[in-house]
Amino acid sequence: MSATVADLAWIQKSENTHQAPLYAKRDIALVRGEGAYLFDTDGKRYLDAMSNYGVAALGHADPEFAAALADQLATLSTGHQSFYNDVRAAFLDELLSIAPAGLTRTFLSNSGAEGIEAALKFARAATGRPGFVALRRGYHGRTLGALAVTADTKYRAPFEPLAPAAHVAFGDAAALEAAVDETTAAVVLEPIQGEGGIHPASDEFLQAARRITRERGALLIADEIQSAFRTGAPWAITHSGVTPDLLVTAKAVANGFPIGVTLLAEAIGTALPAGAHGSTFGGNPLACRAGLVTLRAFRERGIYGKNAALGAQIVERIQNLNAPKVRAVRGRGLMIGVELKERVTPTLRALQERGVLVLPAGATTFRLLPPLIWEQQQADELLAALAETLA
Ligand SMILES: Cc1ncc(COP(=O)(O)O)c(C=O)c1O
């Protein structure tokens, strides 16, 4: 059953006329999804290798997920956090059972940027310091606080002045050491940079960031909005043996239902008094039910182990194509970047024509962020398409 008109021309006219023109649109309208596949208005099927920017972890129209949300809609969908709620409590229990050691408190919001915004506010409150240090090529969202730590001047310039933030080269521990001082509330970093082109930080760099922040009395904020759940473990940063003071996630944690999660160490999570921060929609029972079902599914379906192995296989098979266009293949688990020696747009188009949807990550890299339910068949379909397109 559809509530709308599935006519491409009508859809395009409506969106192009009524939306602020902030998105470079692709020329298809996606109207239906099933598992690892998406369908456009003509019924053409696409292999989903992007999960809507890393969001649809259980794929599309998962029956267990859909039934749980329908049940929650028929029970209680909205509920402010000034009242207790059974589903929120169950979600927090499930989430905290996989949280990095020492992260015992949470703030629930509705998006990645809001989760970062909360982390920055808690970091300032807990340290009494104003400044932040972030990394070049880093991306943390578009609200004014999150934008201050985002690196790309294209995003930042129209909105200056922003909160004080220094940006140092990714992987340069000496530069980080020089930038963190007694005015620094926190260092903010992605353990694997996503929008910046899929660049995994080395273990040594993450360990240095942990040491430097600890020595200088600053906090370490891990932005795992994109990297969580897809690298063979719940959190990418823990592969390096590093535990941050705050960790932010969003995207996949509720399989596409909007939610932001800020995990906090006990002393930081209790640094703000009642009323100092909040959100009307944050922690609503529908979002919490979505998160609860998703995290349970990850655990019960053995998602973490599966995506590590499948990701490694995909990286190896792309490398073995020996495609002359490819400069480098990077990533971990089902978070993979393929850097080309040329601009990426023609490859995105050719893959879409061939029925495969991938995302750009910068001018010359395309990104694979598939649903975490991918099996061997989807990997084989992807590789067949890449072998043709990259040849
Ligand atoms: C690493 C990272 N941080 C923050 C964000 C912002 O999240 P949102 O778009 O939900 O505000 C994103 C979104 O792509 C992201 O990848």
The ligand as an SDF file (V2000), in Angstrom:
LIG
                    3D

 16 16  0  0  0  0  0  0  0  0999 V2000
   31.0930   10.7920   11.7850 C   0  0  0  0  0  0  0  0  0  0  0  0
   29.8400   11.6090   11.7190 C   0  0  0  0  0  0  0  0  0  0  0  0
   29.5820   12.4870   12.6940 N   0  0  0  0  0  0  0  0  0  0  0  0
   28.4540   13.2280   12.6920 C   0  0  0  0  0  0  0  0  0  0  0  0
   27.5110   13.1240   11.6770 C   0  0  0  0  0  0  0  0  0  0  0  0
   26.2630   13.9610   11.7100 C   0  0  0  0  0  0  0  0  0  0  0  0
   25.1480   13.1400   11.9220 O   0  0  0  0  0  0  0  0  0  0  0  0
   23.6740   13.6580   11.5210 P   0  0  0  0  0  0  0  0  0  0  0  0
   23.6560   13.8130   10.0460 O   0  0  0  0  0  0  0  0  0  0  0  0
   22.7560   12.5760   12.0270 O   0  0  0  0  0  0  0  0  0  0  0  0
   23.4610   14.9470   12.2410 O   0  0  0  0  0  0  0  0  0  0  0  0
   27.7540   12.2310   10.6330 C   0  0  0  0  0  0  0  0  0  0  0  0
   26.8060   12.1240    9.5140 C   0  0  0  0  0  0  0  0  0  0  0  0
   27.1300   11.7250    8.4310 O   0  0  0  0  0  0  0  0  0  0  0  0
   28.9380   11.4510   10.6560 C   0  0  0  0  0  0  0  0  0  0  0  0
   29.2280   10.5760    9.6830 O   0  0  0  0  0  0  0  0  0  0  0  0
  1  2  1  0
  2  3  1  0
  2 15  2  0
  3  4  2  0
  4  5  1  0
  5  6  1  0
  5 12  2  0
  6  7  1  0
  7  8  1  0
  8  9  2  0
  8 10  1  0
  8 11  1  0
 12 13  1  0
 12 15  1  0
 13 14  2  0
 15 16  1  0
M  END
$$$$
